[in-house]
Amino acid sequence: MAVETRASAFQTAQRRFDAAADVIGLSDDARLGLRDVKRELTVHFPVRMDDGSVHVFTGWRVQHNISRGPAKGGIRYHPSITLDLVKALAMLMTWKCAAVGLPYGGAKGAVACEPSKLSPNELEHLTRRYATEIAILIGPEKDIPAPDMGTNPQVMAWIMDTISMHSGHSVTASVTGKPVDVGGSEGRVDAPGRGATYLTLEGLKYLHVDDETPTVAVQGYGQVGRSTARLLAEAGLNVVAVSDSRGGVYNPKGLDLAALDEHRQVRGGVSGFKKADNITNPELLELPVTVLVPAAVQDQITEENAGRIRARMITEGANAAVSPEADPILHDRNIFLVPDIIANAGGVIVSYFEWVQDLQAFFWEEEEINTKLHHVITRAFYEILHTSVNKRIDMRLAAYALAVQRVANATTVKKAGVGTRPVSINERYGFEMPVRQYEVKIGDRVIRIDFAWVRLLLGLEPRGLKWHWTREAFQNDTDRSNDLALTRWRIVLVTWWDLLHNPNKIRANLPELER
């Protein structure tokens, strides 16, 4: 009897990539360069423990793709981490950065250890030795690490200091997620939860939720889960359930989050809170709430329980909290999913802001950072939503398709002859079918032009499911660079010249616009 083997994390990541590549018609040559990682480094290094013994730890740093810019990705300390998972997370970072429009590639690092069992002295020694081992890969212009599970701003400060010692001067831009005192950014700690909050609110607007006070359940009451719960409560939503690794609590009338935090600090967990009933993590996932935020670990919503989920909307705060097998079930049941690729992208967006601030040695106020975060992440949400609706695919596949297309475009322009098959303007930009046409009379000639072209040329942009005229399309503004504005002007001038003299030429020569 054949034994079924569960797909590894990296195989799952490749499966998601393959599905997106099919949507955009990516060539076989281009797939080969994006389906595997570019570079993986395995290091084994000794650390002297407090008792005088020496323990050899294993660590990794993996870079998936750097076509769009330097690699970006966190460093994880966890006893069960594997190279396979690190590779999967590095690939996810490539798509995440591309989906939200950041000029980064994807990377990930890890050390197999249990940080809670290490003394502060041992943790520092481990971190500095690991940083030394991977120093050949990392740096402000090559690969910029950040905190992840099991690491924190202090760990980033140790890494930055180690890299600076090797360089002979302070290299603040070598990592992000640092303390503010050594070049960190305001707003970085709450950034993942704040990004998830912004997207949840936009999702509720899109769904036209009529509930007087939408209810929320948060699985995983760590840094991301706590900040998401707090910010959603501040936005007027009613948080009725939260959980951690030990269990959860539920009060249909709403939780007193301030009192719950005090209880958690004393008891070490949320279970046993007197103003709520105890529940298990699986029970929390199936509560009748408006919004479910799985912000704990991967594979919490699977094909086994997806049919019992009663939330109207899921904001996937944790990486791969929803399994690939559960995606179609949720989609068929009309449960709106904000996928992890953008739901928890607030952290990398503000990390990008921190990197920019360090390079410029000019720092922004927290209010400005939050405003910029809101703009970047909501713009990405509506671009993905528009692709989802017009291509009739779920939000995750739409996000991956958009991201893979952007990375493939960046790779194509560097390597002649390796790219995507020719696609129509409608496929390329996600315009709906059938295409409307206008007749343009120039002298005694009549030329038909697709409405899709008119949209692109005149600067019409998606806002939700409608198209609006944007004055910024031809102006220098905070949303677009001068280069993009000038490019659009050139497209208009060149295009109308071609319409006059060679109307058949235009389809083959439209530049690819990165948004």
Beta strands, then each sheet from edge to edge (+ up, - down):
strand 1: 39-48
strand 2: 54-65
strand 3: 71-77
strand 4: 105-111
strand 5: 143-147
strand 6: 215-219
strand 7: 238-244
strand 8: 247-250
strand 9: 277-279
strand 10: 291-294
strand 11: 313-315
strand 12: 336-338
strand 13: 437-442
strand 14: 445-450
strand 15: 460-463
strand 16: 466-469
sheet 1: 1+ 2- 4+ 3+ 5+
sheet 2: 9+ 8- 7+ 6+ 10+ 11+ 12+
sheet 3: 13+ 14-
sheet 4: 15+ 16-
end
